[in-house]
């Protein structure tokens, strides 16, 4: 009984680990994983914070149109007495005190901009900057979603490749078993047996490398979604579940919703606004100021009998006369920057259109390759079944069986590659056209 206790404890502990592993593993289809990335990705959180900052900057700029009100006040206690001495006509001396023990002073000032074209233009620029930050956030979300989806499908591809490599290794192992039987009966030579052993062993490193690559891809997926590396995730999508929609063709108009292009368009607008701001440098500026001042002095804190109150309005106008050529240079610089922004927009549009055409070609080629590889696999599977029967009879050599096995494995890998190419091409089309993942 005592000998059985350690074994029972080990079994219970192993069962606990198995149940714990199942409870804490996440099953993630592509949509669930992308939702997790959009929620938890650190780069996207930083981008969202930048959007919030740009909103506050817009509020700061708009505050220039609102009145600026300030209040100041102070209390002063004099510990020394100051006197004014006056000579009387009769030769006497009169002494008059010139300060009080306590004095207070308070003032309130209101400043209001009435007319300043540069302020209005600056507010428009900041508003455009806020829109750019939102578009940048949308662009980053698009890019990271594409990256996450690509990694996801690469992991699924590697997972499916492992199944193919396991099947390949299993076929090589079956071949070895068949040759051993034939060798025992004297129907296979020592060389054929050695060849079968070598062919089987050669399948193991490739399989191990694929398993290691799959683990690395899982870790990359966890990092992108900010999932702890010790947590287990299970990917549930099927690589071949994608719909084959046939050939597709896009046009330049499909790029209008692309966030990157919209950002560049906004930058052109900002450059134009900057030119407008610099040209308005010579316009007059109108300002209104309202001031209220209260001052009082007393010895016994009774300030009502000795106080002054002052309230006035001030309307101010200012207009620059000469800037030493500085503003003219600023206008020239703004014009150059506006032209540069237009060049960047045209260049980016051209690059995106080129990328879109490449992605479409890859998509269309992948569809054509999928059908070809499916037909080839059927032929290879029929061939391998025939070779299996012939191998059991000793008709086929180990080399011939190996070649047929490799052709089947290669065809299945090529089919998986074609499906992966199709997924990646579709993701690129979504990214380039600015569609939502």
C-alpha positions in Angstrom: 0.0 0.0 0.0 2.8 2.4 0.9 4.4 1.7 -2.5 1.2 2.7 -4.3 0.9 6.1 -2.6 3.8 7.9 -4.4 2.4 6.5 -7.7 -1.1 7.7 -6.9 0.2 11.2 -5.9 2.2 11.4 -9.1 -0.9 10.6 -11.2 -3.1 13.1 -9.3 -0.4 15.8 -9.7 -0.2 15.0 -13.4 -4.0 15.2 -13.8 -4.0 18.5 -12.0 -1.4 19.9 -14.3 -3.3 18.7 -17.3 -6.6 20.2 -16.1 -4.9 23.4 -15.1 -3.3 23.7 -18.6 -6.7 23.2 -20.3 -8.4 25.7 -18.0 -5.8 28.5 -18.7 -5.4 28.0 -22.4 -7.1 30.4 -24.7 -8.8 29.2 -27.9 -8.4 32.0 -30.4 -9.9 32.3 -33.9 -8.6 35.2 -36.0 -11.3 37.6 -35.0 -10.9 36.9 -31.3 -7.1 37.3 -31.6 -7.4 40.6 -33.5 -9.9 42.0 -30.9 -7.3 41.1 -28.3 -4.5 42.8 -30.2 -6.6 46.0 -30.7 -7.4 46.0 -27.0 -4.0 45.2 -25.5 -1.3 46.1 -28.0 1.1 48.6 -26.3 1.8 50.5 -29.5 -1.9 51.0 -30.1 -2.3 52.2 -26.5 0.4 54.8 -27.0 -1.3 55.9 -30.2 -4.6 56.3 -28.4 -2.9 58.5 -25.8 -1.5 60.7 -28.6 -5.0 61.1 -29.9 -6.1 62.3 -26.5 -3.1 64.7 -26.3 -4.1 66.2 -29.7 -7.7 66.8 -28.4 -6.3 68.7 -25.5 -4.1 70.8 -27.8 -7.2 71.7 -29.8 -8.9 72.9 -26.6 -5.8 74.9 -25.7 -5.8 76.6 -29.1 -9.5 77.4 -28.9 -9.0 79.0 -25.5 -7.3 81.9 -27.3 -10.8 83.1 -28.3 -12.0 83.1 -24.8 -11.4 85.9 -22.3 -8.3 85.6 -20.1 -9.2 86.6 -16.5 -6.7 87.0 -13.7 -7.0 88.2 -10.1 -4.1 89.5 -7.9 -4.1 90.8 -4.3 -1.8 91.4 -1.4 -1.8 92.5 2.2 1.1 94.5 3.8 1.9 95.2 7.4 4.2 98.2 8.1 6.1 97.9 11.4 7.9 101.3 11.1 6.3 104.7 11.1 7.3 107.2 8.5 6.7 111.0 9.0 6.7 114.1 6.9 8.1 117.2 8.7 6.8 120.7 7.9 8.1 124.0 9.2 5.4 126.3 10.6 5.3 130.1 10.1 5.8 130.6 13.8 9.1 128.6 13.8 7.5 125.4 15.0 7.7 122.0 13.4 4.7 119.9 12.4 5.1 116.1 12.0 2.6 114.2 9.8 2.6 110.4 9.5 2.7 109.2 5.9 2.1 105.5 6.2 -0.6 103.2 7.8 -0.1 100.0 9.7 -2.1 97.9 7.3 -2.6 98.2 3.5 -4.4 95.9 1.0 -4.5 95.9 -2.8 -6.5 93.8 -5.2 -7.0 93.9 -9.0 -8.9 91.9 -11.6 -7.9 92.0 -15.3 -9.8 90.6 -18.3 -8.2 90.4 -21.7 -10.3 89.5 -24.7 -9.0 89.1 -28.3 -11.5 90.7 -30.6 -9.8 90.3 -34.0 -6.7 88.3 -34.9 -6.8 86.3 -38.1 -3.7 84.4 -37.2 -5.4 83.0 -34.1 -8.4 81.7 -36.2 -6.0 80.1 -38.7 -3.9 78.5 -35.9 -7.0 76.9 -34.5 -7.8 75.4 -37.9 -4.2 74.0 -38.1 -4.5 72.4 -34.6 -7.9 70.9 -35.6 -6.3 69.4 -38.7 -3.4 68.1 -36.5 -6.0 66.4 -34.3 -7.6 64.8 -37.4 -4.1 63.6 -38.5 -3.5 62.0 -35.1 -6.8 60.1 -35.5 -5.9 59.0 -39.0 -2.4 58.0 -37.8 -4.1 55.9 -35.1 -6.3 54.3 -37.7 -3.3 53.7 -40.0 -1.3 52.1 -37.1 -4.3 49.9 -36.2 -4.5 48.8 -39.9 -0.8 48.0 -40.0 -0.7 46.1 -36.7 -3.8 44.2 -37.6 -2.2 43.2 -40.8 0.9 42.2 -39.0 -1.0 40.2 -36.4 -3.1 38.5 -39.1 0.0 37.6 -41.1 1.7 36.1 -38.0 -1.5 34.2 -37.2 -1.7 32.6 -40.7 2.0 31.9 -40.7 1.5 30.0 -37.4 -1.5 28.1 -38.9 0.7 27.4 -42.0 3.5 26.0 -39.8 1.0 24.0 -37.8 -0.4 22.4 -40.9 3.1 21.9 -42.3 4.0 19.9 -39.1 1.1 17.6 -39.9 2.5 17.1 -43.5 6.0 16.5 -42.1 4.6 14.0 -39.5 2.9 12.1 -42.3 6.1 12.2 -44.3 8.1 10.8 -41.4 5.4 8.2 -40.8 5.6 7.1 -44.4 9.4 6.8 -44.1 9.0 4.8 -40.9 6.5 2.5 -42.6 9.0 2.0 -45.5 11.7 1.1 -42.9 9.3 -1.4 -41.4 8.5 -3.0 -44.7 12.2 -3.2 -45.7 13.0 -4.9 -42.4 10.4 -7.5 -43.1 11.8 -8.1 -46.6 15.3 -8.1 -45.2 14.4 -10.8 -42.7 13.0 -12.9 -45.6 16.2 -12.2 -47.7 14.2 -10.2 -50.2 16.0 -6.9 -49.4 19.8 -6.2 -49.2 21.7 -4.7 -46.3 22.2 -1.5 -48.4 18.4 -1.1 -48.9 17.9 -1.5 -45.1 20.5 1.1 -44.4 19.0 3.5 -47.0 15.6 3.1 -45.4 17.0 3.9 -42.0 18.8 7.0 -43.3 15.8 8.2 -45.2 13.6 8.0 -42.0 16.2 9.7 -39.8 16.5 12.6 -42.3 12.8 13.4 -41.8 13.2 14.1 -38.0 15.4 17.3 -38.1 13.0 19.0 -40.5 10.1 18.1 -38.3 11.8 19.4 -35.2 12.7 22.7 -36.9 9.1 23.2 -37.9 8.0 22.5 -34.3 10.5 25.1 -33.0 9.3 27.6 -35.6 5.7 27.1 -34.5 6.7 27.8 -30.8 8.5 31.0 -31.9 5.5 32.2 -33.9 3.2 31.5 -30.9 5.5 33.7 -28.7 5.5 36.5 -31.4 1.7 36.3 -31.4 1.6 36.6 -27.6 4.0 39.6 -27.5 1.9 41.4 -30.1 -1.3 40.9 -28.1 0.5 41.5 -24.7 -0.3 37.9 -23.6 2.0 36.5 -20.9 4.5 34.1 -22.5 3.7 31.4 -20.0 0.1 31.4 -21.0 -1.0 28.7 -23.6 -3.0 29.7 -26.7 -4.7 27.5 -29.2 -5.2 28.7 -32.8 -8.4 27.4 -34.2 -8.5 28.7 -37.8 -8.2 26.4 -40.9 -5.8 27.6 -43.5 -8.0 26.3 -46.3 -11.2 27.9 -45.1 -10.6 31.1 -47.1 -13.2 31.7 -49.9 -11.8 31.6 -53.4 -13.5 34.6 -54.9 -11.8 34.4 -58.3 -9.7 37.0 -60.0 -9.9 40.6 -58.6 -8.9 43.9 -60.0 -8.8 47.2 -58.2 -8.3 50.8 -59.3 -6.7 54.0 -58.0 -10.1 55.1 -56.6 -10.0 52.2 -54.1 -7.2 54.0 -52.3 -9.3 57.0 -51.3 -10.0 55.5 -47.8 -6.4 54.7 -47.2 -5.4 56.4 -43.9 -1.9 57.1 -45.0 -3.0 59.0 -48.0 -5.6 60.9 -45.9 -2.8 61.9 -43.5 -0.8 63.3 -46.4 -3.8 65.2 -47.7 -4.3 66.8 -44.3 -0.6 67.7 -44.3 -1.1 69.5 -47.6 -4.0 71.4 -46.0 -1.9 72.3 -43.0 0.9 73.6 -45.3 -1.7 75.8 -47.1 -3.0 77.1 -43.8 0.6 77.9 -42.7 1.0 80.0 -45.9 -2.3 81.8 -45.0 -1.1 82.4 -41.4 2.2 83.9 -42.6 0.5 86.2 -45.1 -1.8 87.5 -42.4 1.2 88.6 -40.3 0.6 92.2 -41.5 -3.1 92.3 -40.5 -4.0 94.5 -37.5 -4.9 92.8 -34.2 -7.6 94.2 -31.9 -7.7 93.5 -28.2 -10.0 94.6 -25.3 -8.8 94.8 -21.7 -11.0 95.5 -18.6 -9.3 96.3 -15.3 -10.7 96.8 -11.8 -8.3 97.9 -9.0 -9.0 98.3 -5.3 -6.5 99.8 -2.8 -7.0 100.7 0.8 -4.9 101.6 3.9 -5.9 101.7 7.6 -4.4 101.4 11.1 -7.3 99.4 12.6 -8.4 97.2 9.6 -11.3 99.6 8.9 -10.5 100.2 5.2 -13.8 101.7 4.1 -12.8 105.3 5.0 -9.5 105.2 3.2 -9.8 103.3 0.0 -9.6 103.8 -3.8 -11.5 102.0 -6.5 -10.6 102.1 -10.2 -12.3 100.5 -13.2 -11.4 101.1 -16.8 -11.7 99.6 -20.3 -8.9 99.7 -22.8 -9.2 99.0 -26.5 -5.8 98.2 -28.2 -4.8 97.9 -31.8 -1.4 96.6 -32.9 0.0 96.2 -36.4 3.5 95.1 -37.4 5.4 97.5 -39.7 8.8 95.8 -40.4 10.1 92.4 -39.6 13.5 92.5 -41.2 12.5 90.2 -44.0 11.8 87.4 -41.5 8.1 87.0 -42.5 8.8 87.0 -46.2 11.3 84.2 -45.6 8.7 82.3 -43.6 6.2 82.6 -46.4 8.7 81.3 -48.9 9.5 78.4 -46.6 5.8 77.6 -46.2 5.3 77.5 -50.0 8.2 75.1 -50.3 6.8 72.9 -47.5 3.4 72.8 -49.2 5.0 71.7 -52.5 6.9 69.0 -50.7 3.7 67.8 -49.1 2.1 67.5 -52.5 5.1 65.6 -53.9 5.0 63.2 -50.9 1.2 62.6 -51.5 1.8 61.9 -55.2 4.7 59.6 -54.5 2.9 57.6 -51.8 -0.2 57.2 -53.9 2.0 55.8 -56.7 3.8 53.4 -54.4 0.5 52.2 -52.9 -1.0 51.7 -56.3 2.1 49.6 -57.3 1.8 47.6 -54.1 -1.9 47.0 -54.7 -1.2 45.7 -58.2 1.5 43.4 -56.8 -0.9 42.1 -54.1 -3.6 41.5 -56.7 -1.2 39.5 -58.9 -0.1 37.4 -55.9 -3.8 36.8 -55.0 -4.7 35.8 -58.6 -1.6 33.6 -58.9 -2.3 31.9 -55.6 -5.8 30.9 -56.7 -4.5 29.4 -59.9 -1.7 27.5 -58.0 -4.2 26.1 -55.4 -6.2 24.3 -58.1 -3.0 23.0 -59.7 -1.5 21.7 -56.5 -4.8 20.0 -55.5 -4.8 18.0 -58.7 -1.1 17.2 -58.3 -1.7 15.9 -54.7 -4.4 13.5 -56.0 -2.0 12.1 -58.5 0.8 11.8 -55.9 -1.5 10.1 -53.4 -2.5 7.5 -56.0 1.1 7.0 -56.9 2.1 6.5 -53.2 -0.7 3.9 -52.7 0.6 1.9 -55.8 4.2 2.2 -54.5 3.1 0.9 -51.0 1.7 -2.3 -52.5 4.7 -2.7 -54.8 7.1 -2.1 -51.9 5.5 -4.9 -49.8 6.2 -7.2 -52.7 9.8 -6.0 -53.0 9.2 -4.7 -56.5 9.9 -1.0 -55.8 13.3 0.1 -54.5 13.8 2.3 -51.4 14.9 5.1 -53.7 11.8 4.9 -55.8 9.5 5.0 -52.7 11.5 7.8 -51.3 11.0 9.9 -54.4 7.3 9.3 -54.5 7.0 10.2 -50.8 9.0 13.4 -51.3 6.8 14.3 -54.3 3.7 13.9 -52.2 5.1 15.9 -49.3 6.3 18.7 -51.6 2.9 18.9 -53.3 1.1 19.2 -49.9 3.6 21.9 -48.8 3.2 23.8 -52.1 -0.6 23.7 -51.5 -0.2 25.1 -48.0 2.2 27.7 -49.4 -0.4 28.7 -52.0 -3.1 29.1 -49.3 -0.7 31.2 -47.2 0.2 33.4 -50.2 -3.6 33.8 -50.8 -4.1 34.9 -47.1 -1.1 37.3 -47.2 -2.2 38.8 -50.5 -5.7 39.4 -49.2 -4.3 41.0 -46.1 -2.1 43.3 -48.2 -5.1 44.3 -50.3 -7.1 45.2 -47.2 -4.1 47.1 -45.7 -3.4 49.1 -48.9 -7.0 50.0 -49.6 -7.5 51.0 -46.0 -10.3 48.5 -45.4 -11.1 47.3 -41.8 -9.7 44.0 -40.7 
